[in-house]
Amino acid sequence: MHNAIPLSLAALMAVGIIVIGCFYLVSPERISGTFGLKPPASDADTRAWLRPKGIRDVVSGLVVLTMMLTADRRLVGIALLVEAFIPLGDMSIILGSGGSKSRAFSIHGVTCAVMLVVGLLLIHAI
């Protein structure tokens, strides 16, 4: 029971990022404005470059879900800690490119922090 909440949060984050990744694959022009960079995708080349982000997001979520099925909680926690570099990197790209600071911190920064906390809870769970 002690691990149910962190495992549930890990599963929720994994499913959420899979859904977001699917949006980037299917309709990058609709979701690109939520990332934090301006302007949103309007030309075919920009939309094409957003699709690898979608693939990355889907695979990241699938890694966590797969590890939840096949590995112990510590390994799921380690995977979350490693994958926390993704939103940290996204945040730094937005900040370094003059994008929205509020989106960089509120979306990507918070996601990174939650992944770190849940990962640490899973690693140190008894």
N, C-alpha and C positions, 0 to 999 in steps of 0.2 A: 504494500500500500504506500510505503514511504517513497517509492520510485514512480508511482502512478502519475503524479502531476508532472514531473520533468519529462517522462516518456510521452505523455499526452501532448505537452507543449512541443516536444521535438517532432511528433507526428503532425501536429497542426502546422508548424513552420514548414515542414517538408511538403505537405499537400498545398499550402499557400504558395510556395515558390514554384511548384509545378504548374499551378494555375496561372501565375504571372508569366512564367516561361511560355506557356501555350498562347497567351495573348500576344507576346512578342513574335511568335512564329506565325500566327494566323493574321493578326492585324497590328503590325508594328506602328503604323501611323496613328492609331487610336491611343495606344498606351505609352508611346515614347515621351509625351509631355509630362507624364507622372514621374519619370526617372529623375528629373531635376535639371536637365540641360535644355538650353534654348538654342535655336527654335526646335520644335518637335519635327519628327521625320516628315519631309514633304516630297523629297525626290527619291527615285528608285534606288540610287546607290546608297543613300543613308538608310533606307528601309532594309536593304539587303544586309548591311552591316549590323543591324539590330537583331537579325535572326540568329546569329551565333550567341548573342546574349540569351535568347530564348532557349536555345539548346543547352547552354551552360546552366541555366536555372532549372530546367526540367531534370537534367542529369544530377545536379546537386541534390534535389529533393529525392530522386530515386535512390541515390547512394544512402541517404539517411534511412529511408524506408526499408531498403534491402538489409542494411546493417541491423535494423530493429528486428528483422525476422531471423537473421542468421547469427548475430553476434551478441555478446553480453553488453550490459548497460555501459560499462567503462569504454568499450570501443565506440559505441554510439556517441558518448560524450567527447571522445577524442576526435571523431569525425566532425562533430559540431564545432569544436575549437578550431580545427583546421579550416573548415568552411567559413568560419567567421571572417577570414581574410577577404572573402568575396565582397560582402557589403562594406568592409573597411576600404577596400580598393575602389569600389564604386563611389563612396563618399569622397575619397581623395581626388578622384577624377573630376567629380562635379565641382569641388572647391577649387581645384587647380585650373579649371576651365572657365571660371567665372559664372558657374551655374547658380542655382538657387541654394543659398546657405540653409534656409529653413528646411528644404526638402532633403538636402544632404544629411543634416543632423537628425531630422525627425523621422525620416524613412530609413536611410541606410545606417546612420549612427545607432539608432535605437535597435534596429535589427541585429547589428553586430553585438551590441551589449546584451541583448536577450539570448543570443546564441552562446555567448561566453558564459553567462550565468547558468543557463540550462546545461551546457556542456560540463561545467564544473560541478554542478549538482549531481549529474550522472556519474562522473568520475569518482567523486567522493562519497557516493551513496553506499550505505552499509547493506 
